[in-house]
Amino acid sequence: MEFILGVIIFIADIWAIVLILQAPGASALAKVLWILLIIILPVVGLIIWWFLGPRASRTPA
C-alpha cells in the first residue's frame, strides 16, 4: 500500500513540476523556488503549490 501511495505522490510531483515549467506568467526565480519546494518537501510542497501557486498553470486550455 505504501508503494502505491509513493508512486501516486511521485507522479503528482512530476505533474506539478511540468506545470510549473509551463507557467507563462511566472519568473524564472519563482519557478526554481517552487520546484525546489516540491523536491525537498514532496507532499507538503505539492499541497502548498496547489493552494498558493499560479492559478493560470492549472486552468485547462
Secondary structure, 3 states (H helix, E strand, C coil): CHHHHHHHHHHHHHHHHHHHHHCCCCCHHHHHHHHHHHHHCHHHHHHHHHHHCCHHHHCCC
